[in-house]
């Protein structure tokens, strides 16, 4: 089977398509024939720095959508031929950039019929980051004011919709050119992050998807007792220090495989309350181009590999 491997840490040119043996499912696992794989910031960070997986060789990719091809002993949750999506094994190697993956059956859910495989592959990691942050960690409630930073991005555009489904008043940052897209998602108050005079106040939650400097800026908008969740890398020392002075709570988070969370997300999709925006797809052989596009930092929604 085809997989994307790399022998050294470095740039997109380190990625190469090679051949390897097809895996077999262990007991309670499924073998999934991958039809599409999501591309995420953690992918290119791992490619460049190793992050959770250390030194190569390894196969990137955790977001997958495909078809169940074989069942491990004792697996009763799916049948051969079921279309599924999942977020297996994170942060250990899952091998999503390949034609087949094996993983515990309960790290997958059935793909909604309304989603293409490309859309479905864009959901798991970004969607679970949004769900676990906004629902499990922050417990967003009706009427709360929630600021989503980078609201047009992969996680951000899903977080907006999750917050709206929870009844929140949503503020979202993006360049002015993307404000119509934010309004289509349900953002009540788009904010141009490039406008240094833009001010916000009385926010219950900031969902920080950019980094330290942006977190420091939007901390001033959080009411005492409110919360800032710093997703990439967690809250820095500077952010924690400023938050303590303002009486604001801070937290980091890392998404994890979560069947219940995926079921909640696919439930929103089936009710028409959540959609996945895929900006561009790439064949597996163009994986380096997909990484280059993602690292440019201007993607609206998701990038996806097709197999």
Buried (B, 14 or more C-beta within 10 A) or exposed (E): BBBBBBEEBEBBEBBEBBEBEEBEBBEBBBBBBBBBBBBBBBBBBBBBEEBEBEEBEBBBBBBBBBBBBBBBEEBEBBEEEBBBBBBBBBBEBBBBBBBBBBBBBBBBBBBBEEBBBBBBBBBBBBBBBBBBBBBBBBEBEEEBBBBBBBBBBBBBBBBBBBBBBBEBBBBBBBBEEBBEBBEEBBBBBBBBBEEEEEEBEEBBBBBBBBBBEBBBBBBBBBBEEBBBBBBBEBBBEEBBEBBEEBEBBBBBBBBEBBBEBBEBBBBBBEEEEBBBBBBBBBEBEBBBBBBBBBBEEEBBBBBBBBB
